[in-house]
Amino acid sequence: MRRFWKLLPVLMLTVCLLTGCSGEETPPTEGGMTCTVTVRCDTVLDNKDLLEPEKWELIPEDGVLLAETEAVFYEGESAFNVLQRVLKEQKKHLEFVDTPMYNSVYIEGICNLYAFDCGGLSGWMYQVNGEYPTYGCSRHVLQEGDAIVWRYTCDLGADIGGEGIEGNNG
C-alpha cells in the first residue's frame, strides 16, 4: 500500500501530461469548419427496470446529456475527436478504449453511463446526419455542417433505429 501512495503523484502527472489538463483551451484558428454534437440517453427512460438503480440520478428527465452544441473542427478530424473535445470543454465524463486491431476506439461511457448499465444489449451508438455509420467513430471523417448525435441504446440499436448496424461504436 505504501508503494501505491509513492507512485500516485507519478501516475497523476502522467495522466495530466497525456490528457493535457492545463485548463487552457487552444483558440480556434482560421480554416475551421463547424458541426453539431448532441448526446442523448432517452431510451433509458423507457427501460427503468433494466438500469442499475445507482445510475438513475445520472439520467436527466428529458434524456438529454448534452444539448445540441456547435463545435469547430479541422480537416481530417473524426466524430471521436469532436466528441472528446466537446465533452472536455463541457467538463463531462468520457471513457473509451483504443482498439488498434480495428484502428478505432470503443466508447465505454459518457457522463458515467456505460455500456451494459441498462442490460446486456446496451451501449453507445452514433449517427451522422441521421444515419448510423457502419464503422467506428474515430474513422468517421467529418464534413462541414455534419450533425452528430450520440445515442444510448438498451436493445443493440433496435430501440433507436439502428438495428443491424455492426461496428458503429468503435
C-alpha positions as CSV (number, residue, x, y, z in Angstrom):
1,M,0.0,0.0,0.0
2,R,2.9,2.4,0.8
3,R,4.2,1.8,-2.7
4,F,0.9,2.8,-4.2
5,W,1.0,6.2,-2.4
6,K,4.5,6.8,-3.6
7,L,3.6,6.1,-7.2
8,L,0.3,8.1,-7.1
9,P,2.0,11.5,-7.8
10,V,3.8,10.0,-10.8
11,L,0.6,8.5,-12.1
12,M,-1.3,11.7,-11.7
13,L,1.5,13.7,-13.5
14,T,1.5,11.1,-16.3
15,V,-2.3,11.4,-16.8
16,C,-2.1,15.2,-16.8
17,L,0.6,15.1,-19.4
18,L,-1.2,12.7,-21.6
19,T,-4.6,14.4,-21.4
20,G,-3.5,18.0,-21.4
21,C,-5.0,19.1,-18.1
22,S,-3.6,22.6,-18.2
23,G,-7.1,24.0,-18.3
24,E,-6.2,26.3,-21.2
25,E,-8.1,25.9,-24.3
26,T,-6.4,26.4,-27.7
27,P,-8.4,29.1,-29.5
28,P,-9.7,28.1,-32.9
29,T,-7.6,29.2,-35.8
30,E,-8.6,30.0,-39.4
31,G,-9.7,27.2,-41.6
32,G,-12.0,25.5,-39.0
33,M,-15.4,24.1,-40.0
34,T,-18.4,23.5,-37.8
35,C,-20.6,20.6,-36.9
36,T,-23.1,19.9,-34.0
37,V,-22.9,17.3,-31.3
38,T,-25.7,16.0,-29.2
39,V,-25.7,13.3,-26.5
40,R,-29.0,11.5,-25.6
41,C,-30.0,8.7,-23.4
42,D,-33.8,8.9,-23.6
43,T,-34.2,5.2,-24.3
44,V,-33.2,4.6,-20.7
45,L,-36.4,6.4,-19.6
46,D,-38.4,3.6,-21.2
47,N,-36.2,0.9,-19.6
48,K,-36.0,1.9,-16.0
49,D,-36.3,-1.8,-14.9
50,L,-33.0,-2.6,-16.7
51,L,-30.9,0.3,-15.4
52,E,-28.8,-0.2,-12.4
53,P,-30.5,1.7,-9.6
54,E,-27.5,3.7,-8.6
55,K,-27.4,5.2,-12.1
56,W,-30.8,6.7,-12.1
57,E,-29.6,10.0,-10.7
58,L,-27.4,10.4,-13.8
59,I,-30.4,10.4,-16.2
60,P,-32.0,13.8,-16.9
61,E,-35.8,13.9,-17.1
62,D,-35.6,14.6,-20.8
63,G,-32.8,12.2,-21.5
64,V,-30.5,14.8,-22.9
65,L,-27.0,14.6,-21.5
66,L,-25.6,17.3,-23.9
67,A,-27.9,19.6,-25.8
68,E,-27.1,20.3,-29.4
69,T,-23.7,22.1,-29.3
70,E,-21.9,23.7,-32.1
71,A,-18.2,22.7,-32.4
72,V,-15.3,23.7,-34.5
73,F,-13.3,21.0,-36.2
74,Y,-10.5,20.8,-38.7
75,E,-9.8,18.9,-41.9
76,G,-9.3,15.2,-41.2
77,E,-10.8,15.2,-37.7
78,S,-13.3,12.5,-36.8
79,A,-16.5,12.2,-34.9
80,F,-14.5,10.9,-32.0
81,N,-12.1,13.9,-32.0
82,V,-15.0,16.3,-31.7
83,L,-16.9,14.3,-29.1
84,Q,-13.7,14.1,-27.0
85,R,-13.1,17.9,-27.3
86,V,-16.7,19.0,-26.7
87,L,-17.1,16.8,-23.6
88,K,-13.8,18.0,-22.2
89,E,-14.9,21.7,-22.8
90,Q,-18.2,21.0,-21.1
91,K,-16.4,19.2,-18.2
92,K,-18.4,16.0,-18.9
93,H,-17.1,12.5,-18.5
94,L,-15.9,10.3,-21.4
95,E,-14.3,6.9,-21.2
96,F,-13.1,5.0,-24.2
97,V,-10.7,2.2,-25.2
98,D,-8.4,2.3,-28.1
99,T,-8.7,-0.8,-30.3
100,P,-5.7,-0.9,-32.6
101,M,-6.8,-4.1,-34.2
102,Y,-9.8,-2.3,-35.6
103,N,-8.0,1.0,-36.0
104,S,-10.7,2.7,-33.9
105,V,-11.9,3.4,-30.4
106,Y,-14.8,2.0,-28.4
107,I,-16.9,4.4,-26.3
108,E,-17.4,2.7,-23.0
109,G,-19.1,5.6,-21.1
110,I,-20.4,9.1,-21.5
111,C,-21.5,11.1,-18.4
112,N,-20.9,8.0,-16.3
113,L,-23.5,6.0,-18.3
114,Y,-21.7,2.9,-19.5
115,A,-22.3,0.1,-21.9
116,F,-24.2,-2.7,-20.1
117,D,-25.6,-0.4,-17.4
118,C,-29.1,-0.9,-18.9
119,G,-28.9,-4.5,-19.8
120,G,-26.7,-6.8,-21.8
121,L,-27.6,-5.2,-25.1
122,S,-27.0,-1.6,-24.0
123,G,-24.3,0.9,-25.1
124,W,-23.4,3.9,-27.1
125,M,-24.0,4.4,-30.9
126,Y,-23.6,7.5,-33.1
127,Q,-25.5,9.0,-36.0
128,V,-24.2,11.5,-38.5
129,N,-26.8,13.4,-40.4
130,G,-29.5,10.9,-39.3
131,E,-27.6,7.8,-40.5
132,Y,-25.8,5.2,-38.4
133,P,-22.3,4.7,-40.0
134,T,-21.1,1.0,-40.2
135,Y,-17.7,1.8,-38.8
136,G,-16.2,3.3,-35.7
137,C,-16.4,6.9,-34.7
138,S,-12.7,7.5,-34.8
139,R,-12.7,6.5,-38.5
140,H,-15.6,8.8,-39.5
141,V,-14.0,11.9,-41.0
142,L,-16.3,14.9,-40.6
143,Q,-17.6,17.3,-43.2
144,E,-18.8,20.9,-42.8
145,G,-22.3,21.1,-41.2
146,D,-22.4,17.5,-40.0
147,A,-24.9,16.8,-37.2
148,I,-23.5,14.1,-34.8
149,V,-25.9,12.5,-32.3
150,W,-24.6,10.1,-29.7
151,R,-27.5,7.8,-28.6
152,Y,-27.6,5.3,-25.8
153,T,-29.3,2.0,-26.8
154,C,-30.8,-0.5,-24.5
155,D,-31.5,-3.1,-27.3
156,L,-28.5,-3.2,-29.6
157,G,-29.8,-0.3,-31.6
158,A,-33.3,-1.6,-32.3
159,D,-34.8,1.0,-29.9
160,I,-33.1,3.9,-31.7
161,G,-33.5,3.0,-35.3
162,G,-30.0,1.5,-35.6
163,E,-30.8,-2.2,-35.7
164,G,-28.5,-4.4,-37.7
165,I,-25.6,-1.8,-37.6
166,E,-22.4,-3.5,-36.6
167,G,-19.2,-1.7,-35.7
168,N,-20.9,1.6,-35.1
169,N,-19.4,2.4,-31.7
170,G,-15.8,1.9,-32.0
